[in-house]
Each structure stands twice: as structure tokens, then as C-alpha cells.
């Protein structure tokens, strides 16, 4: 089993394992990132499975889904926090962002709006109660490992994140396709 496969298995089954940090370091050391060519790999719904942060909303919990929806082609992203299971569809805490590719491995993030998004109703429409965010500092993620199943990144504050792609969830459930893409 490769170090990446071991890491994914631990992220899914034992997210508090002490082996995760050394495996992240190993996977990062073997990774070559070029977002100028591979930005499409970022597109998808990603679930945070591990974080070096001490913030409670950035810690893995079985009752909470911490999702990140990325569409780098439209320069849009969204962080979503919802309860696991069927009740999670009723309400989501959301932060919308504008994304930019800043070189070979960096994604710029400018937070635009935050608040509540309700359940999907007719034709996929969702009620939203979002307030503008006045972000006073630049934010970014250095992507240190990326493929169609795993993304490791480090934020501008130094926090390391490990995310698994959720192939059962769709970007278009959260970010409407632009007219040019239709």
C-alpha cells in the first residue's frame, strides 16, 4: 500500500491517528503541483478530514461535515458546515469566496459573503441569508498534494488541511454553472 493509500485509509477510518502527520509529509514530498495545467483537478466537493488547527469547526467530527466546493474555472468557491445525515440538508452555514490561481501551487481566496443556506426546493433553488464580508487581509492556500481523490493544502496562517473528494456530491448543487459553460 502506498503512503497516499495509507493516508486516505486513516483519514476515512482513524482521523485522529498520530500517523497522519508523517504520512502527509511523505505524500507532500512526492507530489508535483502545477495548477497552471492541473487546476481542473481542484474542481469538486471536498470534505475536510484532518486539520492541524485547534479551531473546533476545523476539527473532524462524525456528526459534522466540513465541505469545500471549488470551481476554479468560474473562480468560485464555498465553505460549507452542516450536520451529518438527513438533517444536514435542512440548513448549512456557508461562506462564498472568489478564487484565483496564483502561480504553480497557490489558490488566492477572497471571502465575499457568509451566512445561512436552506434546503434545495423547486428546481434546485435554495433560500439564502448571506451577508457581505469585508475581508481585510489576503488569504491563500498552497496546494501541496492533489489528485482526483486527495488534496493537501496549507493556509496562509500555516494550518495544514487534508481533504477527500466527495464524488457523491456535485459542485452544481452549490455553485450555478456560468452561462458560457451551459
C-alpha positions as CSV (number, residue, x, y, z in Angstrom):
1,X,0.0,0.0,0.0
2,X,1.4,3.4,-0.9
3,X,1.7,6.2,1.6
4,X,-1.1,8.1,-0.2
5,X,-3.4,5.0,0.1
6,X,-2.4,4.6,3.8
7,X,-3.2,8.3,4.4
8,X,-6.6,8.1,2.7
9,X,-7.5,5.0,4.7
10,X,-6.5,6.7,8.0
11,X,-8.4,9.9,7.1
12,X,-11.5,7.8,6.5
13,X,-11.2,5.4,9.4
14,X,-8.9,6.9,12.1
15,X,-8.8,10.7,11.6
16,X,-7.1,11.2,15.0
17,X,-4.2,8.8,14.2
18,X,-0.7,10.1,15.0
19,X,0.5,8.5,11.8
20,X,-1.4,11.1,9.7
21,X,1.1,13.9,10.0
22,X,4.2,11.9,8.9
23,X,2.1,10.4,6.0
24,X,1.0,13.9,4.9
25,X,4.7,15.0,4.9
26,X,5.6,12.0,2.8
27,X,2.8,12.4,0.3
28,X,3.7,16.1,0.0
29,X,7.4,15.3,-0.6
30,X,6.4,13.1,-3.5
31,X,3.9,15.5,-5.1
32,X,4.4,17.8,-8.0
33,X,1.8,20.6,-8.3
34,X,1.2,22.7,-11.4
35,X,-2.1,24.5,-11.2
36,X,-1.4,26.3,-14.4
37,X,-2.0,22.9,-16.1
38,X,-4.0,20.9,-13.4
39,X,-6.5,23.5,-12.0
40,X,-9.3,21.3,-13.2
41,X,-8.3,18.7,-10.5
42,X,-9.4,21.3,-7.9
43,X,-13.0,21.3,-9.1
44,X,-15.3,19.3,-6.9
45,X,-16.7,19.0,-3.5
46,X,-14.0,18.2,-0.9
47,X,-14.6,17.1,2.7
48,X,-12.1,18.2,5.4
49,X,-10.9,15.0,7.1
50,X,-8.0,16.4,9.1
51,X,-6.6,19.7,10.1
52,X,-3.7,20.9,12.2
53,X,-5.9,23.7,13.5
54,X,-7.2,23.9,17.1
55,X,-10.4,25.7,15.9
56,X,-13.4,23.4,16.7
57,X,-15.0,23.9,13.3
58,X,-11.8,22.8,11.6
59,X,-11.6,19.5,13.6
60,X,-13.1,16.3,12.2
61,X,-16.2,15.1,14.0
62,X,-18.5,12.2,13.0
63,X,-21.6,14.4,13.4
64,X,-20.3,17.3,11.2
65,X,-19.5,17.7,7.5
66,X,-17.0,20.4,6.7
67,X,-17.2,20.7,2.9
68,X,-15.3,22.9,0.4
69,X,-16.9,23.4,-3.0
70,X,-14.4,24.5,-5.6
71,X,-14.9,25.6,-9.2
72,X,-11.6,27.2,-10.3
73,X,-12.9,27.6,-13.9
74,X,-15.5,30.1,-12.6
75,X,-13.2,31.4,-9.9
76,X,-15.7,30.5,-7.3
77,X,-15.6,28.5,-4.0
78,X,-17.7,27.9,-1.0
79,X,-17.0,26.6,2.5
80,X,-20.0,24.7,4.0
81,X,-20.6,23.4,7.5
82,X,-23.5,21.1,8.1
83,X,-24.7,18.3,10.3
84,X,-24.1,14.8,9.0
85,X,-27.1,12.7,7.9
86,X,-30.5,13.7,6.6
87,X,-30.9,16.7,8.9
88,X,-27.8,18.3,7.2
89,X,-29.9,19.1,4.1
90,X,-32.1,21.5,6.1
91,X,-29.5,24.2,6.9
92,X,-25.9,24.9,6.0
93,X,-23.6,27.6,7.3
94,X,-21.8,28.9,4.2
95,X,-19.0,31.3,3.2
96,X,-18.8,32.2,-0.5
97,X,-15.4,33.1,-2.0
98,X,-13.8,34.3,-5.1
99,X,-10.8,32.2,-6.2
100,X,-7.7,32.9,-8.2
101,X,-4.8,30.7,-9.3
102,X,-1.6,32.5,-8.1
103,X,1.2,30.6,-9.6
104,X,2.0,26.9,-9.8
105,X,0.6,25.8,-6.4
106,X,-1.3,28.7,-4.8
107,X,-5.0,29.5,-4.8
108,X,-6.0,33.0,-3.7
109,X,-9.1,33.2,-1.7
110,X,-11.3,36.4,-1.2
111,X,-14.2,35.7,1.1
112,X,-17.3,37.6,-0.3
113,X,-20.5,36.5,1.7
114,X,-21.3,34.4,4.7
115,X,-24.4,33.1,6.4
116,X,-27.1,30.5,6.1
117,X,-28.3,28.4,3.1
118,X,-31.5,26.5,3.3
119,X,-32.7,23.2,1.7
120,X,-32.9,22.7,-2.0
121,X,-36.5,23.3,-3.1
122,X,-38.0,23.6,-6.6
123,X,-35.5,23.3,-9.5
124,X,-32.5,23.2,-7.1
125,X,-33.2,26.8,-5.8
126,X,-32.1,27.3,-2.2
127,X,-33.1,30.1,0.1
128,X,-30.1,32.1,1.3
129,X,-29.5,34.6,4.0
130,X,-26.0,35.8,3.3
131,X,-24.2,39.0,4.4
132,X,-21.3,40.7,2.7
133,X,-17.9,40.0,4.2
134,X,-15.3,42.8,4.2
135,X,-12.1,40.7,4.2
136,X,-9.2,43.0,5.3
137,X,-6.3,40.6,4.6
138,X,-5.2,38.4,1.7
139,X,-5.9,34.7,2.1
140,X,-4.5,31.8,0.2
141,X,-4.0,28.0,0.1
142,X,-0.7,26.5,-1.0
143,X,-1.8,23.2,-2.6
144,X,0.9,20.6,-1.7
145,X,-0.7,17.4,-3.0
146,X,-3.6,17.0,-5.4
147,X,-5.2,14.3,-7.4
148,X,-8.8,13.1,-8.0
149,X,-9.2,11.7,-4.5
150,X,-6.9,13.6,-2.1
151,X,-6.0,17.3,-1.6
152,X,-3.5,18.5,0.9
153,X,-3.0,22.2,1.4
154,X,-1.5,24.8,3.8
155,X,-3.3,28.0,4.5
156,X,-1.8,31.5,4.9
157,X,-1.9,31.1,8.7
158,X,0.2,27.9,8.4
159,X,-2.7,25.4,9.0
160,X,-2.4,22.1,7.2
161,X,-5.6,20.6,5.7
162,X,-6.2,17.1,4.3
163,X,-9.4,16.7,2.2
164,X,-11.0,13.8,0.4
165,X,-13.0,14.4,-2.7
166,X,-16.7,13.6,-2.4
167,X,-17.7,12.1,-5.7
168,X,-21.3,11.6,-4.4
169,X,-21.8,15.4,-4.2
170,X,-21.9,17.9,-7.1
171,X,-20.4,21.4,-7.5
172,X,-23.6,22.4,-9.4
173,X,-25.7,21.7,-6.3
174,X,-24.0,24.7,-4.7
175,X,-22.4,26.8,-7.5
176,X,-24.6,27.5,-10.6
177,X,-22.8,26.9,-13.9
178,X,-22.0,30.1,-15.8
179,X,-23.9,30.7,-19.0
180,X,-20.8,30.2,-21.1
181,X,-20.5,26.6,-19.6
182,X,-24.0,25.6,-20.5
